[in-house]
Each structure stands twice: as structure tokens, then as C-alpha cells.
């Protein structure tokens, strides 16, 4: 009896030529209604300027997902605090892609002295909540009716991960 192996997943820094695939995955997440308050993807220039850390997961040169993070504030006291996002293509969900992306983002950011990563997740996005908690994020609280999406007030679960490396 032969076993079927999952295709290999490689994580690497995101390049500008990845943007069309990254944008499509982002748009799919936006359309789901579970991933973002946004209703449109920004331009590459806007997205790139916001995100200090950017990684993609790929298999056989096909982008499966991405993770990115940007500074929460320009103030010196928050220099080690970033806010992250992770998106996985529908066909790649449940294969550990989000986990390897976030693990790489955590590793890169800790090398740079980041001590806290924040994430905001809609409470209905159970897969994202489980992923974050499995990687050491803890629920800080729920921001009640913090913003509107499609005319409805939405809650956001605020999570944070404090580095065990940066003390």
C-alpha cells in the first residue's frame, strides 16, 4: 500500500511579484466576511508601506498564503510591538500553512527585538482563533462593536503574544 504525501510547503520572504497572488488570497478572505473590516484590497504600494514583515508559503511555485505585520505605533515605547495578519488560500486551509507562516513571522520579528505581536480576529473565525492560541497568543479581551462591516457592528477578539525570547 502506498501513502500519499502532502506537497512540500516552503516559506520565504514575500517579493513584489507575489502581490497578484497575495492580493487574490486577501480578496478571498475579505469576501468571506470572516477576515477583515476591509471591503477592497489596497494597492501594492499602500500594503507594502504598512507591513514591515511579509512572508509567503508556497508549494511548487504556487502561493498558498501569506502573513504580514506592521508597527502599531511610531512611538519609541512601542518599537517592539507589531500587529499581524495571516491569510490562507481556500484550497490550502487545514494543511498547517497558517501555522508555518506565523511561526516564521514570529521568528523573524523576535530576531529584530519585537516583544509583542497583536492580532484582531472576528469571534466567528474559529480557525484563526485556534491557530493564534496554538502559537502562544492569549485573548486580551473583546472589543465590542468596534467597527462596521456590511452595515453591521462587529466585535473583534484582541489577542497578543508576548515573546519568551525578548525579556
C-alpha positions in Angstrom: 0.0 0.0 0.0 1.4 3.4 -1.0 1.0 6.5 1.0 0.2 9.9 -0.5 2.5 12.6 0.7 1.3 16.2 1.0 3.1 18.6 -1.4 6.1 20.4 0.2 5.5 23.8 1.7 8.2 26.5 1.6 8.1 29.7 3.5 10.1 32.7 2.2 10.1 36.5 2.2 7.4 38.0 0.0 8.5 39.6 -3.2 6.7 42.4 -5.1 5.9 39.9 -7.9 3.9 37.8 -5.4 1.4 40.7 -5.0 -1.2 39.4 -7.6 -1.4 36.0 -5.8 -1.3 37.6 -2.3 -3.9 40.2 -3.3 -6.2 37.4 -4.6 -5.9 35.4 -1.3 -6.6 38.7 0.6 -9.7 39.4 -1.6 -11.0 35.8 -0.9 -10.6 36.4 2.8 -12.4 39.8 2.5 -15.2 38.2 0.6 -15.7 35.5 3.3 -16.7 38.2 5.8 -14.6 36.4 8.5 -11.3 38.0 7.9 -11.4 41.8 7.7 -13.3 45.0 8.0 -11.8 45.9 4.6 -14.0 45.6 1.6 -11.2 46.0 -1.0 -7.6 45.2 -1.2 -5.2 48.2 -1.2 -2.6 48.9 -3.8 0.7 47.2 -3.6 2.4 50.5 -2.6 -0.1 51.1 0.3 0.1 47.5 1.6 3.9 47.3 1.3 4.4 50.6 3.2 2.2 49.3 6.0 3.9 46.0 6.6 7.5 45.6 8.0 7.3 41.8 7.9 6.0 39.9 4.9 6.2 36.2 4.2 4.5 33.7 1.8 4.1 30.0 1.8 4.3 28.3 -1.5 4.2 24.8 -3.0 5.5 24.1 -6.5 5.8 27.9 -7.1 2.1 28.4 -6.2 1.4 30.9 -3.3 -0.7 29.2 -0.7 -0.9 32.0 1.9 0.8 35.0 3.4 1.4 36.6 6.8 2.4 40.2 7.4 2.9 42.6 10.2 3.4 46.3 10.8 4.2 48.6 13.6 1.3 49.5 15.9 2.8 53.0 16.6 5.7 55.1 15.6 6.3 55.9 19.3 9.6 54.7 20.7 7.9 52.9 23.6 6.0 50.7 21.2 9.0 49.9 18.9 8.7 46.2 19.8 5.0 45.8 19.2 3.5 44.8 15.8 0.1 43.8 14.6 -0.1 40.7 12.4 -2.4 39.3 9.7 -2.4 35.8 8.2 -4.4 34.6 5.2 -4.5 31.2 3.6 -5.9 30.3 0.2 -9.2 28.3 0.5 -7.7 25.2 -1.2 -4.8 25.1 1.3 -6.7 25.5 4.6 -6.3 22.8 7.2 -2.8 21.8 6.0 -0.8 23.8 8.5 0.0 26.7 6.2 -1.1 29.4 8.6 1.0 27.8 11.4 4.2 27.8 9.4 3.6 31.3 8.2 3.0 32.7 11.7 5.9 30.7 13.1 8.2 32.3 10.5 6.8 35.8 11.3 7.3 35.2 15.0 10.9 34.1 14.4 11.8 37.0 12.1 10.2 39.5 14.5 12.0 38.2 17.5 15.3 38.4 15.8 14.6 42.1 15.4 13.7 42.6 19.0 9.9 42.5 18.8 8.4 41.6 22.1 4.7 41.6 21.4 2.6 40.6 18.4 -1.1 41.7 18.4 -3.9 40.3 16.3 -7.5 41.2 15.9 -9.9 38.3 14.9 -13.6 38.2 14.4 -15.1 35.9 17.0 -16.7 33.8 14.3 -13.3 33.0 12.8 -12.7 29.9 15.0 -9.9 28.6 12.8 -7.8 31.8 13.2 -8.5 31.9 16.9 -7.3 28.3 17.4 -4.2 29.0 15.2 -3.2 32.0 17.3 -3.8 30.3 20.6 -1.8 27.3 19.5 1.1 29.6 18.8 1.1 31.2 22.2 -1.3 34.1 21.7 -3.7 34.8 24.6 -7.0 36.6 24.5 -6.7 40.0 25.9 -10.3 40.9 25.5 -13.1 41.5 23.1 -13.6 44.9 21.5 -17.4 45.2 21.4 -18.9 46.7 18.2 -15.6 48.3 17.4 -16.4 48.7 13.7 -19.0 48.2 11.0 -18.8 45.7 8.2 -21.6 45.5 5.6 -23.7 47.7 7.9 -23.3 45.5 10.9 -21.4 46.3 14.1 -18.7 43.7 14.6 -16.8 42.5 17.7 -13.1 41.8 17.5 -11.2 39.4 19.7 -7.9 41.1 20.6 -5.0 38.6 21.0 -1.4 39.1 21.9 1.7 37.0 22.0 4.5 38.1 24.4 7.9 36.8 23.3 9.6 34.3 25.5 12.9 35.3 23.9 12.8 39.1 24.3 12.7 39.9 28.0 
